[in-house]
Amino acid sequence: MARNFFMSTKRCGFSKWEAGDIKLAELLWGDAEVTRYICSSGSFSMEDIATRLQKEVDNNAQYRVQYWPVFALDSDELIGCCGLRPRGEGTFELGFHLRPKFWRQGYAVEAARAVIDYAFSALNADGLFAGHNPKNTASAKVLGKLGFDYIGDEFYEPTGLYHPSYELKKREKE
């Protein structure tokens, strides 16, 4: 089934989660390699997956943002998700979850750059926040490549750990 994309990069197309996307959600969040750093148990139950999908649908309805599903333009295959969630006045949290077969190929950076541009141009965000599990060194490298600055560690209830946290402020055009 071909998806409609509201945003794209050279290799990625961004769609929107819909309530009927449970099979796609299961493909992503049903993979323990994807979820090992985002919840304390390391894996999502089917109930967790359905709850997560509904949260993304609700965020889109209420805030016009979500961790959007991202597809490979050359194959329509689900790469993962990358997007935003509300954090506070003028601020959004950036996040990405990629399927293992797409790791270490530059997809996280490519998708996140598009989302950052969208946040600052379409949403007029003042800044972005991001964090990662302290064991997830790959995410730390991605955030560094994206220009995020470390601001300290913040407790993240779903993992029960203090996650390194970062911010990216909107830069004035020079």
SULCOR-V939390 format. One record per backbone hydrogen bond with DSSP energy under -1.0 kcal/mol. NH is the residue of the N-H (numbers start at 0). CO is the residue of the C=O. Records with the same first field share a line. If there is no record, write none. Layout:
NH->CO  CO
//
This chain:
5->13
8->11
12->70
13->6
14->68
20->17
24->20
25->21
26->22
27->23
28->24
29->25
30->27
33->30
34->30
35->31
37->34
39->157
48->44
49->45
50->46
51->47
52->48
53->49
54->50
55->51
56->52
57->53
58->54
59->55
60->56
61->57
62->58
63->59
64->58
67->65
69->79
70->12
71->76
72->10
75->71
78->69
79->69
80->96
81->67
82->94
83->65
84->92
86->90
87->90
90->87
91->126
92->84
93->128
94->82
96->80
98->78
101->98
102->99
109->105
110->106
111->107
112->108
113->109
114->110
115->111
116->112
117->113
118->114
119->115
120->116
121->117
122->117
124->118
125->89
126->89
127->167
128->91
129->165
131->163
135->132
136->134
139->135
140->136
141->137
142->138
143->139
144->140
145->141
146->143
147->142
148->166
150->164
153->162
155->160
158->155
159->155
160->155
162->153
164->151
165->129
166->148
167->127
169->125
//
